[in-house]
Amino acid sequence: MQITADMVKELRDRTGAGMMECKKALTASDGNIDAAVDAMRKSGLAKADKRAGRVAAEGRVVIQAEGDGQRVVMLEANCETDFVARGDEFRDFAERVANKILETSPVDMAALSATTLEATATVEEVRQGLVAKIGENMALRRFTVLNSSNGSRFATYLHGTRIGVVVELLGGSAELGKDIAMHVAASRPVCVSASQVPEELVAKERAIFTALSAESGKPPAIIEKMVEGRVRKFLDEVALTGQPFVKDPNLTVGKLLADQKASVVSFVRYEVGEGIEKKSADFAAEVMAQVRGD
């Protein structure tokens, strides 16, 4: 059967694949477009599985809010290179998934993957198709949905596309909320107040400080005071309210909030690729692998 330009265009519109790949699939299916779509989907799954082991430590953070701003989602989507992370297709996919999270409220990543994103294709199937089309491993790593309560408001901040912050604030102003969100992005607090610092983290730091102070040769009572002073300083460094405010280091975040009769209920900070071990890459070998279709 003769493969026409219109047939190739229709298949491209339905799959998003390249012209030559569409023509090849149509030829193999003897012009049956539905059969070509099925074959390309199966091929896409195989390619996605083949690339699944490659490290995806680049990507972008997406923040979406419902119209009234009382519900916010933050999503981290990963890929292998910054070039793809900045591309329209990857950005569009991440934004559509974030909106789908707001719409359907999946309980976890597995539920999200099984959610229908377009026509009859699930989020996972669309992801696999994009992997096959672009040639990079991609992953949806994590998401958080926050719901306002007791009159709180959300402030959000994106530093480029790599760092995202959502702050839940009681009282204060929109400007204050943005300032706090920017501070969280820059200063990486682990919790709101010193009382919320995980006990195991405090115990670990106390043991380190004790070992260091013991080398001073000072009496045990003095060493104990030295250790407690260092622990208090550590708590101020990692808790939001004890940190010097980035815009005015003479003012702590806690004092800033108190002056404006506001408080932070919670915050979430995402940074693309944090905690993912990146491999040392041979760029030339990577290019050749993509040329070969590995």
C-alpha positions in Angstrom: 0.0 0.0 0.0 1.3 3.5 -0.8 2.1 5.6 2.2 0.9 9.1 1.7 2.0 12.4 3.3 -1.4 12.7 4.9 -1.1 9.3 6.6 2.4 10.2 7.9 1.0 13.6 9.2 -1.9 11.9 11.0 0.4 9.4 12.6 2.8 12.1 13.7 -0.1 14.1 15.2 -1.3 11.1 17.1 2.1 9.9 18.4 4.4 13.0 18.3 7.1 10.8 16.7 9.4 11.8 13.9 8.5 11.7 10.2 10.8 8.8 9.3 9.8 6.7 12.3 6.1 7.2 11.3 6.7 6.3 7.7 8.6 3.1 8.8 5.8 2.1 11.2 3.1 2.7 8.4 5.1 0.6 6.0 5.4 -2.2 8.5 1.6 -2.1 9.2 0.7 -1.9 5.5 -0.8 1.6 6.0 -3.0 0.6 9.0 -2.7 3.7 11.2 -4.2 2.1 14.3 -1.8 -0.8 14.0 1.1 1.6 13.5 0.1 3.5 16.7 0.1 0.2 18.7 3.4 -0.9 17.3 5.0 2.5 18.1 3.6 2.4 21.6 5.1 -1.0 22.2 8.4 0.2 20.7 8.3 3.2 23.0 7.8 0.9 26.1 10.9 -1.1 25.0 13.0 2.0 24.6 11.8 3.5 27.9 12.7 0.2 29.7 16.1 0.2 28.0 16.8 3.8 29.3 15.3 3.3 32.7 18.7 2.6 34.4 20.2 5.9 33.2 20.6 8.6 35.9 18.1 11.4 35.6 19.4 14.1 38.0 18.4 17.2 35.9 14.9 18.5 35.4 12.6 21.1 36.8 10.4 21.9 39.8 6.8 22.9 38.9 4.4 24.7 41.3 0.7 25.0 40.4 -2.2 26.4 42.5 -5.9 26.2 42.2 -7.8 29.4 41.3 -8.4 30.5 44.9 -4.8 29.7 45.9 -6.0 27.5 48.8 -4.5 24.4 47.3 -1.0 24.1 45.9 1.0 21.3 44.4 4.8 21.1 43.9 6.3 18.5 41.6 9.8 17.5 40.7 10.2 16.0 37.3 13.6 14.7 36.2 15.5 14.0 33.0 19.2 13.4 32.1 20.3 16.8 30.7 19.6 20.5 31.3 19.0 20.9 27.6 15.9 18.7 27.7 14.8 20.2 31.1 14.5 23.6 29.4 12.6 22.2 26.4 9.0 22.9 25.7 7.9 19.2 25.6 9.4 18.3 29.0 8.0 21.5 30.6 4.6 20.9 29.1 4.5 17.3 30.4 5.6 18.4 33.9 2.9 21.1 34.0 0.2 18.9 32.8 1.0 16.3 35.4 1.0 18.9 38.1 -2.4 20.1 37.0 -3.6 16.5 37.0 -2.5 16.1 40.6 -4.6 19.1 41.6 -7.5 17.6 39.7 -7.4 14.0 40.9 -5.5 14.1 44.3 -3.5 10.8 43.8 -2.4 9.3 47.1 1.1 8.5 45.9 3.4 8.2 42.9 2.0 4.8 41.9 -1.5 6.2 41.8 -0.3 9.2 39.8 1.4 7.0 37.3 -1.9 5.1 36.7 -3.9 8.3 36.3 -5.2 9.0 32.8 -3.4 12.1 31.4 -4.6 12.3 27.8 -7.2 10.4 25.8 -6.8 6.8 27.2 -3.0 7.1 27.9 -1.9 7.2 31.6 0.7 9.4 33.0 3.2 6.5 32.9 2.4 5.8 29.2 2.8 9.4 28.3 6.1 9.5 30.1 7.3 6.4 28.3 6.3 7.8 25.0 8.3 11.0 25.7 11.3 8.9 26.7 11.1 7.1 23.4 10.6 10.3 21.4 13.3 12.5 23.0 15.8 9.7 23.8 16.4 10.5 27.5 15.4 8.7 30.7 12.7 10.8 32.5 11.1 10.3 35.9 8.5 11.9 38.1 10.3 11.9 41.4 8.0 13.4 44.1 5.1 15.7 44.7 3.5 17.5 47.6 0.0 18.8 47.8 -0.8 21.4 50.5 -4.2 22.5 51.6 -4.8 25.7 53.4 -6.4 25.6 56.9 -7.5 28.0 59.6 -7.1 31.0 57.4 -3.5 30.4 56.3 -2.2 31.5 53.0 0.4 30.1 50.6 3.5 31.9 49.3 5.5 30.3 46.5 8.8 30.9 45.0 10.7 29.4 42.1 14.4 30.1 41.7 14.7 29.5 38.0 13.4 26.0 37.4 15.7 24.1 39.9 14.5 25.2 43.3 10.9 25.5 44.5 9.5 26.6 47.8 5.9 26.6 49.2 5.4 28.4 52.6 2.1 28.2 54.6 1.8 31.5 56.5 -0.6 32.7 59.2 -1.0 36.4 59.3 1.4 38.8 57.7 1.2 39.9 54.0 1.8 38.5 50.6 5.1 40.4 50.5 6.2 38.8 53.7 5.3 35.3 52.4 7.4 35.8 49.3 10.3 37.0 51.4 10.1 34.0 53.6 9.9 31.7 50.6 13.0 33.3 49.1 14.8 32.9 52.4 14.0 29.2 52.5 15.3 28.7 49.0 18.6 30.4 49.9 19.2 29.2 53.4 17.9 25.6 53.4 16.3 25.3 56.9 15.3 21.8 57.8 12.2 22.8 59.9 10.3 25.8 61.2 11.5 25.9 64.8 14.3 24.5 67.0 11.8 22.2 68.8 11.1 20.4 65.5 14.7 19.5 64.7 14.9 15.6 64.6 16.3 14.3 67.8 18.7 11.9 66.0 20.2 14.9 64.2 20.7 16.8 67.5 22.2 13.7 69.2 24.6 13.3 66.3 25.8 16.9 66.4 26.1 16.8 70.2 28.3 13.7 70.0 30.6 15.5 67.5 30.7 18.7 69.6 31.5 16.6 72.7 34.4 14.8 71.0 35.8 18.1 69.7 35.4 19.9 73.1 37.1 17.1 75.0 40.3 17.8 73.2 40.5 21.2 74.9 41.5 19.7 78.2 39.0 21.8 80.1 37.0 20.6 83.1 33.9 18.5 82.4 31.6 21.2 83.7 33.1 23.7 81.2 33.0 21.2 78.4 29.3 20.6 79.0 28.5 24.3 78.8 30.6 24.5 75.6 28.7 21.6 74.0 25.3 23.1 74.9 26.3 26.4 73.5 27.3 24.8 70.2 24.1 22.8 70.1 22.0 25.9 70.6 24.0 27.6 67.8 23.4 24.6 65.5 19.6 24.6 66.2 19.5 28.3 65.2 21.4 27.5 62.0 19.0 24.7 60.8 15.7 26.0 62.1 13.9 28.7 60.1 13.0 31.0 62.9 16.6 31.1 64.3 18.3 31.9 61.0 19.4 35.5 60.1 17.0 36.9 57.5 18.7 36.9 54.1 17.6 40.5 53.4 18.7 41.8 56.8 21.2 39.5 58.7 20.8 41.7 61.8 17.2 40.3 62.1 16.3 36.7 62.7 13.3 35.2 60.7 11.6 34.6 64.0 11.9 38.3 65.0 10.7 39.3 61.5 7.6 37.2 61.8 6.9 38.4 65.4 7.1 42.0 64.3 4.5 41.4 61.6 2.3 39.2 63.9 2.7 36.3 61.6 3.9 32.7 61.9 5.0 29.9 59.5 2.8 26.8 59.7 5.0 24.7 57.4 7.2 24.9 54.3 8.4 22.5 51.6 11.6 23.0 49.6 12.5 21.0 46.5 15.8 21.2 44.7 16.2 19.3 41.5 18.4 16.3 41.8 19.2 16.6 45.5 20.2 13.3 46.9 20.7 11.7 43.5 24.2 10.4 42.9 25.4 11.6 39.5 27.7 9.5 37.4 30.9 10.9 35.9 29.9 11.1 32.2 31.9 10.6 29.1 30.2 13.2 26.9 31.5 11.8 23.6 30.3 8.3 24.5 26.9 9.7 25.5 26.5 11.4 22.1 27.5 8.2 20.3 25.1 6.2 22.3 22.3 8.5 21.4 23.3 8.4 17.7 23.2 4.6 17.8 19.8 4.7 19.6 21.1 3.0 22.8 
